[in-house]
Amino acid sequence: MRRGEIYKVIKPGSNDPKHQRLFVIVSRNILLESNYNSVICAPIYSSYEGLSTQVSLDQKDGMKKSCAIHCDGLISLRKEQLTFFVASLNGYKMQLLNKSLSIAVGIS
């Protein structure tokens, strides 16, 4: 489990209307290697509005169809929920994710 990996989560939460959703891990790797049982993730939705807090993904990124990481919707998930590995972000997409995260939390 590494930062930038995308996982399919079955029944991510009671407030989520989807039975399953994709999430990308945004927690730092040192936390992922620890005994801490949860990680911070950003949801991936089929909609992309071109916001500075979104990162677009497509088939070249290992997705079935075009979608986007929504950094305004950060959520904490238990590590045990992240069992269905889908893909990993490449270096360029990680740079975009880092920029979008900094905008989303107001530090840029």
N, C-alpha and C positions, 0 to 999 in steps of 0.2 A: 504494500500500500504506500503510494507516494503522492506528493502534491502534484496536481495537474492530471491525475487519473480520473477517468469518467466511469461511473458505476450506475447500473440500473438498480433502483430500490423499489421493492414490492411494498405497496401500501405505506408510503412515506410518512403519512400523518393523518389524523382525523379531519383536519381542515383542508386537505388536498382532495379535490374531486377525482383525480386520476387513481387508478388501481396501481399504476407503476409510474415512475418518473426517473429521468436521468439527472445525476448530480455530478459536479466536478469538485474534487477535494481542493480546498484552498488553505487549510491549516499547514503550518510549517512542518517539515519532515521530522524534526526532533520530537515534536509532539506525537506524530504518528508512530514513532519508534518506542514511545514510552508506554507505561501501563494505563495512562489516561484512557477512558473508555469511549470518549466521543470526539468528533472532529467537526470542523466548520466546513460547510459545503455550500456551493451556489447551485441553484436549480437551473435546468436547461428546459426551455419552452420552445414550442414550434413557432412562436411569434418573434419577429425581429423588427423593432421600430427605428433602428439606427441610433439609439441613445448612446451617450458616452459611457454608460455603465453596462453596456451589453457587448458581448463578443460573438460574432457570427461564426457558425460552424456548418460544414456540409459533408458531402461524401468523402472528400479528400481528407477530412479529419476523422473518418471512421463512423460517421453518422449515416443512418438510413436515408434521411432527407434533411433539407436545410432547417436550421434551428439556431438558437442563441443562448448563451450563458447570461443569466440575469443577476448581476452582482448586487442589485438592490434587494434581493430576496434571500440573503444569507440565512442559513439554518444550521443548527447543531444536530448531527445524527450520531447514533451509536455505531461504533466500528463494526459490530456484528451485523448491521443492516447492509453494509457494503460488501456484498458477496458476488455480484454478477458484474465482473469487469467488462467494459465495452471498448475503451480506447485510452490513449494518452495524448495530451496536447503536445504539439511540437514547440520548439523554442520560440518561434515567432508568435504563436497563439498564447504562450505563457507570458510574453512581454505585453501583449494586448490585455490579457487577464489582469496582470499586475497593475497596469494603468487604470483599467476599469474599476478594480477594487479600491484603489486609492481615491478615485473620484467618488465612488459610492459611500465611502466612510468619511469623506470630507477632509482628506489630508493632502490634496493636490490643488 
